[in-house]
Structure formats: C-alpha cells, structure tokens
Amino acid sequence: MDWKNIEATLVDNETVFIDIWNPNDSLGNGFQPVFNKVADDHKDVKFARINADIEPDLAKALGVESTPTLIVVKKRMDILQKTEQLGEQMLQDLVEVVRGIDVDELMMST
C-alpha cells in the first residue's frame, strides 16, 4: 500500500489490517508469513503492507515510530496500533475480536 491507494483501500474495505515493515528489520520480516497465512484465512478482511523504507512519509503520517507496527482500521476508525509482533493464533484471535466490534455503536457513544 502507498499514498496512491491508501484512501481507496480504507474506503473500499470495512476492516483493514496494515503491516508497516522495514526490509532491514529481520523481526518484521519474520512476521510476513504469519500475516500472509492469516490473510489467506480471512478473505473478507483486507490485509495490506507498507514498506516504511520506501514510504517513510506515509508511515510517519500514520503515527508509526518503529517497525514492525500493526495498525487495524475498521470503518475508517483506528482500532489498534501495536508495535510488537503477534503470533499466528493471536492474530487470528484479533481478527475475530475486531469483527465483533460495532464501530457505529462506538461512534454514537462518544
């Protein structure tokens, strides 16, 4: 994902999991297989990656200070920004938790 398609990605998809990574970070590169596996298991959720080395201004605009960072957005509302890597089961569980969040109800209660 980059500046050219981030807006369309967020508008066209109810839930987006964004992996902000850096190719020079071996820890972040280790997350890619987990991220891809969970993405394959949940076709109704958009999984996107941002290379912070190529898109540093986009990563900064998203508030990313270090990589790897996982950002979860539902209906254009930031749900989570996490800087530590998740294992497969934890990421699978997170997808289910985010599915259960009623963003419209959250917006009405604020």
Secondary structure, 3 states (H helix, E strand, C coil): CCCCCHHHHHHHCCEEEEEEECCCCHHHHHHHHHHHHHHHHCCCCEEEEEECCCCHHHHHHCCCCCCCEEEEEECCEEEEEECCCCCHHHHHHHHHHHHCCCHHHHHHHC
